[in-house]
Amino acid sequence: MKVSLASALGTCFGVKDAINMALEPQFKDDLTIVGQLVHNRQVNEALKKNGISLVKGTDQLDEVKTKKVMITAHGAAEKMKSQLTEAGFVVFDASCPLVMRVHSQIKSMVEKDYFPVVIGQEDHVEVKGIVGDLQEYIVVGDEQDFEKLRATGKRKLGIVSQTTQQVEKVENLVKKIRELDCVDEVAFVNTVCQPTRDRQVAVRELADQVDLMIVIGGYNSSNTKKLVAVCEEKHVEAHHIEESSQLDRQWFSGKQHVGITAGTSTPEWVINEVHTAILKIAQEMDSMERPVAAS
């Protein structure tokens, strides 16, 4: 059984920078992160072991016992940052610059009188941050949301996307929005980030070569779910796991080539553990299938 790693996988620079910032000595036992720094269980557990506290959002500020608070890599609205400052906290910002680029793009579109539209998941923390300072907006997750666009009566739209969306999905939705009879003009900036694009391209290429894909990442990680979706589109069996202990030997039975990929918030050490475990399974299965020499 052959085992291959995708050419691009695992933590991106934005996630690495956020984790490194949070683990700086100055924050040990004296930091509260507002939300999940990244959508990865193992990372959040490591932060807690370093004495760092986590709260789900600004509605839990009464539970914050530290003076220092940190904005997650997913970014936040200026309104939220001001709320934290006004509450007396010292705010440290670990927002990914590629996420903040989306904030800048949508703000620029609004200034040019475009009605703001975000393609993404409305309940995702990144999207909440993008729209948090807007007076009006629409979030489009799929074609069913087009009726919301129609209801606004706005005919001049400015569209951006959540950074972790599937590229083809975003481009297809924009194409269909342009074709709506209720829309006269569309300004579109594809803000799916480059690390997300790289990982989607890499998994698409690898999916053409394998008969099983293991996708590693948090179950609440948007970009990891998109990697699974790419595999499903390619009709390749895929299993989404968070750690090596979740591997099932039955998945590998009869498989010739196994691929491994991971979302942008998955640490390298987690990928290495899974890779090592799969190599061991492959070795054991190969030895079982090898014919015994006649005595």
C-alpha positions in Angstrom: 0.0 0.0 0.0 1.4 3.4 -1.1 1.0 6.4 1.3 1.3 10.0 -0.1 1.1 13.4 1.6 -0.5 16.2 -0.3 2.0 18.7 -1.7 0.4 21.5 0.5 -1.2 20.7 3.8 -1.4 21.8 7.4 -1.0 25.1 9.2 -0.8 28.3 7.2 1.3 31.3 8.2 -1.6 33.1 9.8 -2.4 30.2 12.1 1.3 29.7 13.0 1.7 33.4 13.8 -1.4 33.4 16.0 -0.2 30.3 17.9 3.3 31.6 18.4 1.9 35.0 19.6 -0.3 33.3 22.2 2.5 31.1 23.5 4.9 34.0 24.1 6.2 34.0 27.7 4.5 37.3 28.5 1.1 35.6 28.2 1.7 32.5 30.4 -1.1 32.4 33.0 -2.2 35.9 32.0 -4.2 35.8 28.8 -7.8 35.2 27.8 -8.6 34.4 24.1 -12.0 35.6 23.0 -13.2 32.6 20.9 -11.0 29.7 19.6 -7.6 31.0 18.5 -7.8 28.5 15.7 -10.3 25.7 15.0 -8.2 22.9 16.3 -8.8 21.0 19.5 -5.2 20.0 20.1 -4.0 23.6 19.8 -6.6 24.8 22.2 -5.6 22.1 24.7 -2.0 23.2 24.4 -3.0 26.8 25.1 -4.9 25.8 28.2 -1.9 23.8 29.5 0.1 27.1 29.2 -2.4 28.7 31.6 -4.3 30.5 28.8 -8.1 30.9 29.3 -10.7 30.8 26.5 -14.2 32.3 26.4 -16.6 31.8 23.5 -17.3 35.5 22.9 -17.9 39.0 24.3 -21.1 37.9 26.0 -18.9 36.0 28.5 -16.6 38.9 29.5 -17.8 38.7 33.1 -15.9 35.3 33.2 -12.6 36.9 32.1 -10.1 37.0 35.0 -7.1 38.4 33.1 -6.3 42.0 32.0 -4.9 40.8 28.7 -7.3 39.5 25.9 -6.5 38.3 22.4 -8.5 38.5 19.2 -8.4 35.1 17.3 -6.8 34.4 13.9 -10.3 34.6 12.4 -10.5 38.4 13.0 -13.1 40.5 14.6 -15.1 43.7 13.9 -13.7 47.0 15.1 -16.9 47.3 17.2 -15.9 44.2 19.2 -12.3 45.5 19.6 -13.6 48.8 20.9 -16.0 47.0 23.3 -13.0 45.1 24.8 -10.9 48.3 25.1 -13.8 50.2 26.7 -14.3 47.3 29.2 -10.7 48.0 30.4 -8.9 45.1 28.7 -5.5 45.3 27.0 -6.2 43.9 23.5 -3.8 41.9 21.5 -4.7 41.1 17.9 -3.8 37.8 16.3 -6.0 38.3 13.3 -4.7 36.8 10.1 -3.8 39.6 7.6 -5.6 37.8 4.8 -8.8 37.9 6.8 -8.3 41.6 7.5 -7.9 42.1 3.8 -11.5 40.9 3.4 -12.6 43.5 6.0 -10.7 46.2 4.0 -12.2 45.1 0.6 -15.8 45.1 1.8 -15.3 48.5 3.5 -13.9 49.9 0.2 -16.9 48.5 -1.7 -19.4 50.1 0.7 -17.6 53.4 0.3 -18.2 53.1 -3.5 -21.9 52.5 -2.9 -22.0 48.8 -3.5 -24.3 46.7 -1.4 -22.1 44.3 0.6 -22.4 40.6 0.0 -20.3 37.9 1.7 -20.2 34.4 0.4 -19.7 32.1 3.3 -21.2 30.6 6.5 -23.3 33.1 8.3 -22.6 31.6 11.7 -18.9 31.4 11.3 -16.7 33.6 13.5 -14.8 35.0 10.5 -18.0 36.0 8.7 -19.4 37.6 11.9 -16.2 39.7 12.1 -16.4 40.7 8.4 -20.0 42.0 8.7 -19.8 43.2 12.3 -19.2 46.8 11.3 -21.6 46.9 8.4 -25.0 48.6 8.7 -26.6 46.3 6.1 -25.4 43.2 4.3 -26.3 39.8 3.0 -24.4 36.5 3.6 -24.9 34.0 0.8 -24.2 30.3 1.5 -25.9 28.8 -1.5 -28.4 29.6 -4.2 -31.3 29.4 -1.8 -30.0 32.7 -0.4 -30.6 34.5 -3.7 -34.1 35.4 -2.6 -32.5 37.5 0.2 -30.6 39.4 -2.5 -33.8 40.0 -4.4 -35.6 41.2 -1.3 -33.1 44.0 -0.6 -33.9 45.7 -3.9 -30.2 46.5 -4.3 -29.0 46.2 -7.9 -25.3 47.1 -7.4 -23.5 44.5 -5.4 -20.0 44.2 -3.9 -19.0 40.6 -3.2 -16.2 39.1 -1.2 -15.9 35.6 0.2 -14.9 34.0 3.5 -11.2 33.1 3.2 -11.8 29.3 3.7 -14.5 28.8 1.1 -14.2 26.3 -1.8 -12.9 28.3 -4.7 -15.1 26.7 -7.4 -18.2 27.1 -5.2 -17.5 30.9 -4.8 -16.9 31.5 -8.5 -20.0 29.5 -9.4 -22.2 31.5 -7.0 -20.8 34.8 -8.3 -21.5 33.8 -11.9 -25.1 33.0 -11.1 -25.5 36.2 -9.1 -24.3 38.2 -12.1 -27.0 36.4 -14.2 -29.9 37.4 -11.9 -32.4 39.8 -13.4 -32.5 41.8 -10.2 -28.8 42.7 -10.5 -27.3 45.4 -12.7 -23.7 45.5 -11.5 -21.3 43.2 -9.5 -17.9 44.1 -8.2 -16.2 40.9 -7.0 -12.9 40.3 -5.2 -12.2 36.6 -4.6 -10.8 36.7 -1.1 -10.4 32.9 -0.7 -6.9 33.0 0.8 -3.9 31.5 -1.0 -3.1 28.8 1.6 -6.7 27.6 1.3 -6.4 27.6 -2.5 -3.1 25.7 -2.4 -4.5 23.0 -0.1 -7.6 22.6 -2.3 -5.5 22.3 -5.5 -3.1 19.8 -3.8 -5.9 17.6 -2.6 -7.6 17.7 -5.9 -4.4 16.6 -7.6 -3.8 13.8 -5.1 -7.4 12.6 -5.2 -6.8 11.6 -8.9 -4.1 9.2 -7.7 -5.5 7.5 -4.6 -8.4 5.3 -3.6 -8.6 6.6 0.0 -8.0 10.0 1.5 -7.5 10.8 5.2 -8.3 14.5 6.0 -6.9 15.7 9.3 -8.3 18.8 11.1 -10.8 20.1 13.6 -14.4 19.0 13.1 -15.4 22.7 13.3 -12.7 23.8 10.8 -14.4 25.3 7.7 -11.3 24.8 5.4 -10.9 21.2 6.5 -14.5 20.4 5.6 -13.9 22.0 2.2 -11.0 19.5 1.7 -13.4 16.7 2.4 -15.9 18.2 -0.1 -13.3 18.2 -2.8 -12.7 14.5 -2.2 -16.4 13.8 -2.4 -16.6 15.7 -5.7 -13.8 13.5 -7.0 -15.7 10.4 -5.8 -12.8 9.4 -3.6 -13.5 7.8 -0.2 -12.5 10.3 2.5 -12.5 10.2 6.3 -12.2 13.3 8.4 -10.3 12.8 11.6 -8.8 14.9 14.3 -6.1 12.5 15.6 -4.4 9.2 14.8 -6.4 7.3 17.4 -9.5 7.7 15.2 -8.0 5.7 12.3 -10.0 2.5 11.5 -8.0 -0.3 10.0 -11.1 -1.4 8.0 -10.9 1.8 5.9 -7.6 0.5 4.5 -8.6 -3.0 3.5 -8.1 -3.6 -0.2 -6.7 -0.1 -0.8 -3.7 0.4 -3.0 -2.9 4.1 -2.5 -3.8 6.3 0.5 -3.5 10.1 0.5 -3.2 12.4 3.5 -4.1 16.0 3.7 -4.8 18.5 6.5 -6.6 21.8 7.1 -4.8 25.1 7.7 -5.2 24.9 11.4 -3.8 21.4 11.8 -0.3 21.3 13.5 2.6 19.5 11.9 3.0 17.2 14.8 -0.6 15.9 14.5 0.0 15.3 10.8 3.2 13.4 11.6 1.5 11.2 14.1 -1.3 10.3 11.6 1.3 9.7 8.8 3.3 7.4 11.0 0.2 5.4 12.1 -0.9 5.0 8.5 2.5 3.8 7.4 2.4 1.2 10.2 -1.0 0.0 9.1 0.2 -0.1 5.5 3.3 -2.2 6.5 1.2 -4.6 8.5 -1.3 -5.1 5.7 1.4 -5.5 3.1 3.0 -8.2 5.2 -0.3 -10.0 5.6 -1.0 -10.0 1.9 2.5 -11.1 0.9 2.5 -14.8 -0.2 4.3 -17.2 2.1 7.3 -18.9 0.4 7.0 -22.7 0.0 9.3 -24.7 2.4 
